[in-house]
Amino acid sequence: MEEQIEFRHWDELIPDALGLIFSNLSLQEVLTVIPSVCKSWRKAVTGPYCWQEVDIEEWSSRCQPHHLDRMLRMLITRSSGSLRKLCVSGLHNDSIFSFITENAGSLQTLRVRRSEMSDSVVERTAGRLSTITFLDLSYCGKIGARALEAIGRHCKLLVTLCRNMHPLDAAGKLLQDDEANAIATTMPRLKRLEMAYHLISTGSVMNILASCPQLELLDLRGCWDVKLDSQLMKEKFPKLKVLGPFVMDYYEMDDWDDDCSDYSDNYEYLAWEFEMGDYDDYDIYDGMWHNDEGRFEELELRFYEGNGEEAGILGWPQSP
């Protein structure tokens, strides 16, 4: 007699397993399709299991400010304090940065490039980022040494700091070593530091090297006033890799030419509904996603370690 094989129903999987499976779907499908399949799937996507790692950097660089704020508040609220990684571009005010830090109890990676938070809000909220190990503050023009000093005092686990600037920010300006000195004074555990196109001197760089003995990579591309003796560097810091200060190739603008503030009425937007569960502040968003540049397919949403291949809803077996 053939042994009867018993198949377990998909709606009986534990939420953690469902979260891992849902990582293969687009954010639009997770928020609009999955909740309507069955109660257990709806519970999984409205709980924290699916929102440990969120990367909306590509889309956020092209969306409207109020849409970005709403999306962040929704996803972070759903994470219920379990958010480990957040990548977003172009935060437009202090309020949304403060909201992120209020929910940063488990946050290890924070990437907020081209954002407009101020020194004062970073100083007030840096204490909430004590679990951060990776921080990217590149192209954030409204913060400076005060913010970096506050981060260094409170973020004792920080090993990677990205603080690159745009080359136009350095044009025609005097040396400003205060940020480099703040890093040297407060971040001795750094292993990777990126300071491309910064207005810093050789002295401030040597100060960083003397204060950060674990440093493995230092990016100084475009820091034209820095003059390092290559032979001396090899002898004193044999394990350190230094990029720059001279740039051998053209500078990649990294989408800088894109005008992220251009919200022309000529653009066509895709309208769809959020399945919000208990999060009642957001019901229906019309015009949030651009059909061409801001479409959902460009979003990267990571829940757990590892990247799966993108799969459409048509590729899923039907739930019993």
Kinemage of the C-alpha trace (Angstrom):
@kinemage 1
@onewidth
@group {chain A} dominant
@subgroup {mainchain}
@vectorlist {calphas} color= white
{ca met a 1} P 0.000 0.000 0.000
{ca glu a 2} L 1.349 3.361 -0.967
{ca glu a 3} L 2.130 5.562 1.945
{ca gln a 4} L -0.223 8.512 2.028
{ca ile a 5} L 1.620 11.843 1.870
{ca glu a 6} L 0.197 14.581 4.026
{ca phe a 7} L 0.618 18.125 2.757
{ca arg a 8} L 0.537 20.980 5.196
{ca his a 9} L -1.657 23.908 4.237
{ca trp a 10} L 0.077 27.200 3.533
{ca asp a 11} L -2.212 29.026 5.928
{ca glu a 12} L -0.855 26.859 8.769
{ca leu a 13} L 2.734 28.048 8.411
{ca ile a 14} L 4.162 30.017 11.302
{ca pro a 15} L 4.414 33.803 10.745
{ca asp a 16} L 8.228 33.764 10.614
{ca ala a 17} L 8.151 31.248 7.762
{ca leu a 18} L 5.514 33.246 5.923
{ca gly a 19} L 7.635 36.387 6.292
{ca leu a 20} L 10.568 34.602 4.681
{ca ile a 21} L 8.380 33.432 1.796
{ca phe a 22} L 6.835 36.859 1.282
{ca ser a 23} L 10.321 38.367 0.867
{ca asn a 24} L 10.161 37.099 -2.731
{ca leu a 25} L 7.229 39.379 -3.522
{ca ser a 26} L 7.104 43.053 -4.355
{ca leu a 27} L 6.047 45.538 -1.698
{ca gln a 28} L 2.833 46.269 -3.598
{ca glu a 29} L 1.860 42.593 -3.526
{ca val a 30} L 2.722 42.231 0.145
{ca leu a 31} L 0.571 45.216 1.081
{ca thr a 32} L -2.400 44.709 -1.240
{ca val a 33} L -2.624 41.101 -2.436
{ca ile a 34} L -1.373 38.960 0.445
{ca pro a 35} L -3.754 40.383 3.120
{ca ser a 36} L -6.785 39.335 1.079
{ca val a 37} L -5.711 35.694 0.644
{ca cys a 38} L -6.517 34.401 4.136
{ca lys a 39} L -6.540 35.496 7.778
{ca ser a 40} L -3.175 33.974 8.683
{ca trp a 41} L -1.447 35.719 5.776
{ca arg a 42} L -3.091 39.012 6.667
{ca lys a 43} L -1.902 38.597 10.237
{ca ala a 44} L 1.637 37.931 9.022
{ca val a 45} L 1.875 41.087 6.894
{ca thr a 46} L 0.225 43.336 9.482
{ca gly a 47} L 2.575 42.062 12.190
{ca pro a 48} L 6.314 42.640 12.610
{ca tyr a 49} L 7.461 39.458 10.866
{ca cys a 50} L 7.726 41.021 7.393
{ca trp a 51} L 9.261 44.357 8.327
{ca gln a 52} L 12.674 43.694 9.834
{ca glu a 53} L 14.573 45.058 6.820
{ca val a 54} L 13.154 47.745 4.539
{ca asp a 55} L 14.938 49.332 1.585
{ca ile a 56} L 12.960 51.994 -0.298
{ca glu a 57} L 15.915 54.169 -1.240
{ca glu a 58} L 15.450 54.011 -5.010
{ca trp a 59} L 11.774 54.898 -4.917
{ca ser a 60} L 12.077 57.493 -2.153
{ca ser a 61} L 14.532 59.560 -4.204
{ca arg a 62} L 11.696 60.304 -6.653
{ca cys a 63} L 8.544 60.442 -4.548
{ca gln a 64} L 6.708 63.382 -3.074
{ca pro a 65} L 7.624 64.313 0.527
{ca his a 66} L 4.234 63.597 2.106
{ca his a 67} L 4.054 60.218 0.376
{ca leu a 68} L 7.486 59.318 1.745
{ca asp a 69} L 6.541 60.324 5.282
{ca arg a 70} L 3.342 58.286 5.137
{ca met a 71} L 5.072 55.192 3.774
{ca leu a 72} L 7.795 55.329 6.417
{ca arg a 73} L 5.366 55.807 9.277
{ca met a 74} L 3.282 52.871 8.076
{ca leu a 75} L 6.151 50.418 7.572
{ca ile a 76} L 7.989 51.395 10.752
{ca thr a 77} L 4.803 51.152 12.814
{ca arg a 78} L 4.165 47.678 11.466
{ca ser a 79} L 7.673 46.601 12.449
{ca ser a 80} L 6.723 47.048 16.131
{ca gly a 81} L 10.302 47.732 17.165
{ca ser a 82} L 11.827 44.820 15.209
{ca leu a 83} L 13.279 46.956 12.390
{ca arg a 84} L 16.935 46.024 11.865
{ca lys a 85} L 17.691 47.827 8.605
{ca leu a 86} L 16.265 50.943 6.976
{ca cys a 87} L 17.460 52.473 3.707
{ca val a 88} L 15.731 55.619 2.506
{ca ser a 89} L 16.710 58.771 0.637
{ca gly a 90} L 15.590 62.360 0.997
{ca leu a 91} L 14.020 62.760 4.426
{ca his a 92} L 12.546 66.243 4.235
{ca asn a 93} L 12.266 67.321 7.865
{ca asp a 94} L 13.333 66.713 11.446
{ca ser a 95} L 9.990 65.172 12.390
{ca ile a 96} L 10.328 62.020 10.289
{ca phe a 97} L 13.945 61.491 11.387
{ca ser a 98} L 12.823 61.771 15.006
{ca phe a 99} L 10.065 59.227 14.327
{ca ile a 100} L 12.632 56.782 12.919
{ca thr a 101} L 14.800 57.093 16.018
{ca glu a 102} L 11.787 56.566 18.299
{ca asn a 103} L 11.433 53.115 16.749
{ca ala a 104} L 15.130 52.255 16.492
{ca gly a 105} L 15.455 49.870 19.421
{ca ser a 106} L 16.692 47.041 17.155
{ca leu a 107} L 18.097 49.135 14.293
{ca gln a 108} L 21.599 48.177 13.154
{ca thr a 109} L 21.799 49.690 9.663
{ca leu a 110} L 20.531 53.185 8.855
{ca arg a 111} L 20.988 54.763 5.440
{ca val a 112} L 19.468 58.254 5.042
{ca arg a 113} L 21.374 59.821 2.150
{ca arg a 114} L 20.416 63.285 0.819
{ca ser a 115} L 18.258 64.002 3.848
{ca glu a 116} L 17.536 67.386 5.425
{ca met a 117} L 17.491 66.722 9.150
{ca ser a 118} L 19.320 69.281 11.273
{ca asp a 119} L 22.166 69.143 13.774
{ca ser a 120} L 19.753 69.866 16.592
{ca val a 121} L 17.447 66.884 15.962
{ca val a 122} L 20.420 64.530 15.619
{ca glu a 123} L 21.821 65.816 18.907
{ca arg a 124} L 18.447 65.254 20.626
{ca thr a 125} L 17.843 61.761 19.232
{ca ala a 126} L 21.299 60.184 18.838
{ca gly a 127} L 20.878 58.386 22.158
{ca arg a 128} L 18.128 56.253 20.593
{ca leu a 129} L 20.554 54.910 17.966
{ca ser a 130} L 22.801 53.038 20.359
{ca thr a 131} L 22.471 49.736 18.431
{ca ile a 132} L 23.620 51.197 15.085
{ca thr a 133} L 26.664 49.558 13.455
{ca phe a 134} L 26.318 51.042 9.931
{ca leu a 135} L 25.341 54.661 9.267
{ca asp a 136} L 25.191 56.506 5.936
{ca leu a 137} L 24.795 60.291 6.152
{ca ser a 138} L 26.147 61.085 2.692
{ca tyr a 139} L 24.986 64.318 1.010
{ca cys a 140} L 23.142 65.491 4.134
{ca gly a 141} L 24.036 69.170 3.892
{ca lys a 142} L 22.238 70.492 6.971
{ca ile a 143} L 24.236 68.507 9.516
{ca gly a 144} L 27.867 68.876 10.502
{ca ala a 145} L 30.337 68.296 13.302
{ca arg a 146} L 27.722 68.697 16.050
{ca ala a 147} L 25.639 65.829 14.706
{ca leu a 148} L 28.669 63.595 14.156
{ca glu a 149} L 29.952 64.258 17.663
{ca ala a 150} L 26.560 63.327 19.150
{ca ile a 151} L 26.473 60.121 17.102
{ca gly a 152} L 29.987 59.228 18.175
{ca arg a 153} L 29.158 59.745 21.856
{ca his a 154} L 26.049 57.561 21.769
{ca cys a 155} L 26.640 54.989 19.009
{ca lys a 156} L 29.456 52.961 20.545
{ca leu a 157} L 28.862 49.971 18.236
{ca leu a 158} L 29.349 52.005 15.040
{ca val a 159} L 31.933 50.413 12.722
{ca thr a 160} L 30.988 51.949 9.347
{ca leu a 161} L 30.316 55.620 8.644
{ca cys a 162} L 29.593 56.988 5.167
{ca arg a 163} L 29.812 60.772 5.032
{ca asn a 164} L 30.473 61.477 1.352
{ca met a 165} L 29.602 64.817 -0.182
{ca his a 166} L 28.907 66.096 -3.679
{ca pro a 167} L 31.937 67.610 -5.462
{ca leu a 168} L 30.067 70.880 -6.048
{ca asp a 169} L 29.831 71.315 -2.269
{ca ala a 170} L 33.615 71.620 -2.116
{ca ala a 171} L 34.043 74.121 -4.923
{ca gly a 172} L 35.596 77.425 -3.837
{ca lys a 173} L 35.339 76.806 -0.095
{ca leu a 174} L 37.918 76.844 2.688
{ca leu a 175} L 39.115 73.833 4.647
{ca gln a 176} L 36.690 72.560 7.267
{ca asp a 177} L 38.290 70.010 9.572
{ca asp a 178} L 35.646 70.068 12.302
{ca glu a 179} L 33.796 66.986 11.038
{ca ala a 180} L 36.996 64.952 10.692
{ca asn a 181} L 38.086 65.980 14.188
{ca ala a 182} L 34.662 65.052 15.608
{ca ile a 183} L 35.019 61.593 14.055
{ca ala a 184} L 38.542 61.166 15.409
{ca thr a 185} L 37.473 62.232 18.899
{ca thr a 186} L 34.337 60.103 19.289
{ca met a 187} L 34.496 57.080 16.928
{ca pro a 188} L 37.569 54.981 17.816
{ca arg a 189} L 35.955 51.671 16.755
{ca leu a 190} L 35.439 52.569 13.101
{ca lys a 191} L 36.564 49.990 10.563
{ca arg a 192} L 35.298 51.748 7.433
{ca leu a 193} L 35.075 55.500 6.857
{ca glu a 194} L 33.972 57.228 3.653
{ca met a 195} L 34.613 60.974 3.368
{ca ala a 196} L 34.757 61.552 -0.390
{ca tyr a 197} L 34.841 65.204 -1.548
{ca his a 198} L 35.320 66.598 1.944
{ca leu a 199} L 37.181 69.809 2.654
{ca ile a 200} L 39.735 68.352 5.049
{ca ser a 201} L 43.460 68.691 5.597
{ca thr a 202} L 46.250 66.146 5.891
{ca gly a 203} L 46.490 66.864 9.613
{ca ser a 204} L 42.855 65.968 10.291
{ca val a 205} L 43.246 62.717 8.333
{ca met a 206} L 46.310 61.766 10.374
{ca asn a 207} L 44.297 62.569 13.493
{ca ile a 208} L 41.640 60.058 12.372
{ca leu a 209} L 44.272 57.415 11.651
{ca ala a 210} L 45.852 57.879 15.063
{ca ser a 211} L 42.485 57.717 16.846
{ca cys a 212} L 40.869 54.840 14.916
{ca pro a 213} L 43.332 51.928 15.115
{ca gln a 214} L 40.837 49.379 13.722
{ca leu a 215} L 40.295 51.277 10.478
{ca glu a 216} L 40.477 48.994 7.434
{ca leu a 217} L 39.207 51.271 4.646
{ca leu a 218} L 39.374 55.058 4.282
{ca asp a 219} L 37.773 56.712 1.260
{ca leu a 220} L 39.338 60.119 0.577
{ca arg a 221} L 38.496 60.466 -3.110
{ca gly a 222} L 38.164 64.118 -4.044
{ca cys a 223} L 39.778 65.392 -0.826
{ca trp a 224} L 42.275 67.377 -2.858
{ca asp a 225} L 44.107 69.051 0.046
{ca val a 226} L 45.109 65.752 1.636
{ca lys a 227} L 48.733 64.759 0.898
{ca leu a 228} L 49.711 61.315 2.152
{ca asp a 229} L 53.135 59.688 1.933
{ca ser a 230} L 52.386 56.285 0.386
{ca gln a 231} L 55.528 54.678 1.767
{ca leu a 232} L 54.835 55.970 5.261
{ca met a 233} L 51.250 54.755 5.056
{ca lys a 234} L 52.360 51.249 4.082
{ca glu a 235} L 54.788 51.098 6.977
{ca lys a 236} L 52.549 52.538 9.699
{ca phe a 237} L 49.180 51.198 8.527
{ca pro a 238} L 49.844 47.993 6.563
{ca lys a 239} L 46.260 46.707 6.890
{ca leu a 240} L 44.612 49.977 5.846
{ca lys a 241} L 43.278 50.513 2.322
{ca val a 242} L 43.081 54.167 1.262
{ca leu a 243} L 41.069 55.321 -1.753
{ca gly a 244} L 42.091 58.687 -3.229
{ca pro a 245} L 42.528 61.522 -2.745
{ca phe a 246} L 42.933 61.613 -6.526
{ca val a 247} L 40.055 60.308 -8.629
{ca met a 248} L 41.299 58.198 -11.513
{ca asp a 249} L 37.904 57.866 -13.185
{ca tyr a 250} L 35.047 60.290 -13.724
{ca tyr a 251} L 32.877 60.974 -10.709
{ca glu a 252} L 29.649 59.016 -10.877
{ca met a 253} L 26.863 61.398 -10.107
{ca asp a 254} L 24.835 58.602 -8.474
{ca asp a 255} L 21.513 59.967 -9.721
{ca trp a 256} L 22.416 63.469 -8.514
{ca asp a 257} L 21.278 64.904 -11.830
{ca asp a 258} L 17.779 63.587 -11.179
{ca asp a 259} L 15.610 66.416 -9.934
{ca cys a 260} L 13.852 64.727 -7.054
{ca ser a 261} L 11.653 67.774 -6.492
{ca asp a 262} L 10.077 67.619 -9.946
{ca tyr a 263} L 6.491 66.526 -9.452
{ca ser a 264} L 5.073 67.530 -12.817
{ca asp a 265} L 1.365 67.052 -13.417
{ca asn a 266} L 2.303 65.498 -16.743
{ca tyr a 267} L 3.472 62.354 -14.922
{ca glu a 268} L 1.054 59.452 -14.754
{ca tyr a 269} L 0.709 57.715 -11.423
{ca leu a 270} L -0.462 54.274 -10.471
{ca ala a 271} L -3.263 54.371 -7.919
{ca trp a 272} L -3.896 51.502 -5.542
{ca glu a 273} L -5.114 50.840 -2.024
{ca phe a 274} L -3.111 50.010 1.076
{ca glu a 275} L -4.399 47.166 3.224
{ca met a 276} L -3.743 48.915 6.487
{ca gly a 277} L -5.133 46.537 9.096
{ca asp a 278} L -5.268 48.412 12.401
{ca tyr a 279} L -3.232 51.340 11.087
{ca asp a 280} L -6.145 53.647 10.350
{ca asp a 281} L -4.323 56.871 9.472
{ca tyr a 282} L -3.734 55.745 5.898
{ca asp a 283} L -6.606 54.445 3.827
{ca ile a 284} L -6.184 55.081 0.104
{ca tyr a 285} L -3.214 56.669 -1.664
{ca asp a 286} L -3.882 58.052 -5.107
{ca gly a 287} L -0.973 59.062 -7.289
{ca met a 288} L 1.800 57.735 -5.060
{ca trp a 289} L 3.681 55.638 -7.560
{ca his a 290} L 5.035 56.799 -10.884
{ca asn a 291} L 4.443 54.347 -13.738
{ca asp a 292} L 7.912 54.872 -15.155
{ca glu a 293} L 10.583 55.970 -12.699
{ca gly a 294} L 8.775 55.518 -9.380
{ca arg a 295} L 7.149 52.153 -9.989
{ca phe a 296} L 7.041 49.444 -7.345
{ca glu a 297} L 9.358 47.156 -9.249
{ca glu a 298} L 12.269 49.412 -8.270
{ca leu a 299} L 11.631 48.929 -4.565
{ca glu a 300} L 13.895 46.614 -2.660
{ca leu a 301} L 12.353 45.166 0.483
{ca arg a 302} L 14.451 42.811 2.576
{ca phe a 303} L 12.991 40.953 5.556
{ca tyr a 304} L 15.752 38.491 6.408
{ca glu a 305} L 19.311 37.839 5.343
{ca gly a 306} L 19.696 36.791 1.723
{ca asn a 307} L 18.092 37.895 -1.529
{ca gly a 308} L 15.536 35.815 -3.382
{ca glu a 309} L 14.546 36.117 -7.004
{ca glu a 310} L 11.611 38.396 -7.706
{ca ala a 311} L 8.432 36.362 -8.200
{ca gly a 312} L 5.048 37.549 -9.383
{ca ile a 313} L 1.813 36.529 -7.744
{ca leu a 314} L 0.966 34.303 -10.711
{ca gly a 315} L 3.876 32.050 -9.811
{ca trp a 316} L 2.420 31.147 -6.420
{ca pro a 317} L 0.557 27.868 -5.807
{ca gln a 318} L -2.997 28.476 -4.733
{ca ser a 319} L -3.697 28.445 -1.045
{ca pro a 320} L -6.132 25.672 -0.028
